[in-house]
Amino acid sequence: MDNGFDEDYISSLTDRVFLIKSQLEAGKLKIAGHLIDGFKESFNKIRLRPDGKVDPATVDGRIRAMGAAVNHFFERDEIKKKYNIIDFQETYFRILFGNFQQFYTDLIKHNAEPYQVASVISKDKAFVEHLDQIFPDLMSHIKEFWDAAYEIGEIHLQDGDQLKANFAGDLFPSYKENAVSSTGLYIDTMILPCPILRVGRLHGVTNKEHFCFLLLKHVLTCMTYRDLALEDIQPAIVLVLPDKRDFSNDGNEYLHERSTPFILSHAQYLYDRKFESIDNLYEFSKSLTDIDKVFKELKRPDRLIFDIDWGVGGRAQLERHLADPERLKSPILEGCPGMEVMFTCTGRMPQALAARLNAQEFQSTPYINAETSWIYYTWLMEYESLDFNVDNDSLKELHMVNALSKGMQGGFSWLGDIPLSNILKIRRNGLMPEVRDILSSGISEVINSSPNDYNASSQRVIDNVDRAFIQHQRFIEKIKKEKLRILGMEVAPFIVNGAFGIASALINKPELAVASVALGNLGLPTLKDIKTSFKSRKEKLENYERTATGLMFSKK
């Protein structure tokens, strides 16, 4: 012992003091001008013991705090150097393919959709029972993996300055659309959840067959992202990284505590009465044993939403929900209408808050492509409006990601068919800034006039895409006309009839010499003229196809 400090602490303190010194000498540590004199005074007081370790009595609080901070960032850098994103993502996908390879092989072999394979397998009672038996062990191993590997992805994301979006609002992105195709024109890195952890929460809650279907559908969908996740490009295009609360009990307790004010606020909005606690809300909700009792108390039914596709909020929503055979029959709900209403508060608000907390942790933007979940997210922000502060840039990214998600479902759904190879070309050729400018033109002005009008910002992005597409069509049309003009006329009959093609002219076959003479005698361009002109047109088209707009609208 040394003045109350044990040797392990003194060794650690010594390492940190010398780390400060080495980082300063390497130019990696900068000290603000107004703090330099104080730092020098503190650092010059440090003395070493005969064994070479620092005397802790000579190290003041300023140096200890600085040492802890410098050591923190040094360790983060060491982790990033030692473990890159691709390595740990490759390990994760090896786990998926090691357990689900056969189903994925069937998916590819039969050119099927994930839900189709999942639907067939979930009807095999023997397999369903087998999965039910072994899933707890699989879940345990996956949690152990993420407990060890999570920090690697977290540090890489937190220290990266790219634009990021974290998927939220559902178990996993739909198999119908690739999340990268939807957002890859604006967002650098899409953060996806672990489907095993997400679906795993339903084990023992929903029936075994439905659980098997959900697990296989979402795991197979996740497996389709493997090549993108392992693409050697920086920053990463896709990163599977779960919500910390999906594998940590501590995280769930924290989320429950943080979400309580939002739960009670939503209940207050619905019933126009204050609730002191979740227990108070529970007792009140339990007393509403039929629909008539619910609507006698419900003062603002417009926000009683189970599924936005069912129409406006209110009685019809609740009646349809109670009649829905697919709904989760949790013992705690007991089919009680009041409890079902309460569950919209206790289920949806924590989900919305988790999306925002994840975004804060990763400095990202929530990507919520489920319209019902998106509505609850906007209500969460409204309930917190007095304290919720979001800077202009993050508000813009929120509008943009929401606009792209909505657009893919309607306004420009065809844009979601952009080949992933084109997304990669846009990234590799450094065209992302240009694409962002195209998509976000005028967005800031819309947000400034109506910060909460997401429909207006969505429409602006749709208009931007339409405008860019029109310009794209005009360019392609111009190129087509130039192709015809090469032959000296707008529409040459022998082109229409297939008797002669520009591609043939480029081959330079001897038998085409007669055609060359004939064309010359007619006063039309010779093959040599055609070849030269066509080469110029071809180069112009190829150059355009490498631009941001060309890649956005190309289907090749």
Number of C-alpha atoms within 10 A of each C-alpha: 8 10 8 8 12 10 12 10 11 17 14 15 21 19 16 22 22 13 16 21 14 13 14 13 10 9 8 10 12 9 10 8 7 8 9 12 12 10 15 10 10 16 18 10 11 16 15 12 9 8 6 10 17 21 18 21 13 15 19 13 10 12 19 15 12 15 21 16 13 19 18 12 11 14 11 17 15 10 16 17 9 10 15 13 22 17 11 18 20 15 13 20 19 15 16 19 18 10 11 15 15 10 18 20 12 13 19 12 9 9 9 12 15 27 20 14 19 22 17 10 18 24 14 12 12 11 14 18 14 10 18 16 11 10 15 13 10 17 17 12 13 18 18 13 16 21 13 9 17 19 16 19 24 17 16 20 24 15 13 16 12 16 17 29 28 26 25 28 23 15 18 22 22 17 16 10 15 19 23 23 19 23 24 25 27 25 21 21 24 25 30 23 22 22 22 24 22 18 19 19 14 16 17 10 13 16 13 18 19 17 22 25 21 23 23 25 23 23 22 24 23 24 18 16 18 20 12 17 22 19 13 12 13 13 18 22 22 24 23 23 22 23 24 19 16 19 22 13 11 10 14 16 12 11 17 16 11 15 23 17 18 23 26 24 22 24 26 17 18 20 18 14 14 13 18 10 12 16 10 12 20 15 12 14 22 18 14 20 15 13 15 12 14 22 17 10 15 22 14 16 19 14 17 24 24 21 17 16 10 12 11 15 17 17 18 14 20 22 12 13 18 17 9 10 9 11 10 13 14 11 8 11 17 12 15 19 25 26 24 22 21 25 18 18 24 21 12 24 26 23 20 25 20 24 22 20 17 22 20 13 12 20 21 28 29 28 28 25 24 17 16 17 22 19 16 23 25 14 18 23 18 14 18 14 10 8 9 10 10 9 7 13 10 14 16 21 22 18 27 26 23 23 26 30 24 24 21 21 16 11 19 17 15 13 20 23 16 21 17 16 13 22 21 18 16 24 20 12 11 13 18 20 13 15 19 15 13 19 23 21 15 14 21 17 11 19 18 11 9 12 16 16 12 19 12 17 26 23 17 20 25 22 16 19 23 15 14 18 16 12 13 18 14 12 15 15 12 12 16 14 14 17 20 17 16 20 21 14 13 13 13 13 11 10 13 10 9 8 8 15 12 16 10 12 20 15 10 13 9 8 8 15 14 10 15 19 15 13 15 13 11 10 10 17 19 21 22 13 15 21 20 14 18 21 13 12 17 14 12 12 16 12 11 16 16 17 17 24 20 22 22 24 20 15 14 8
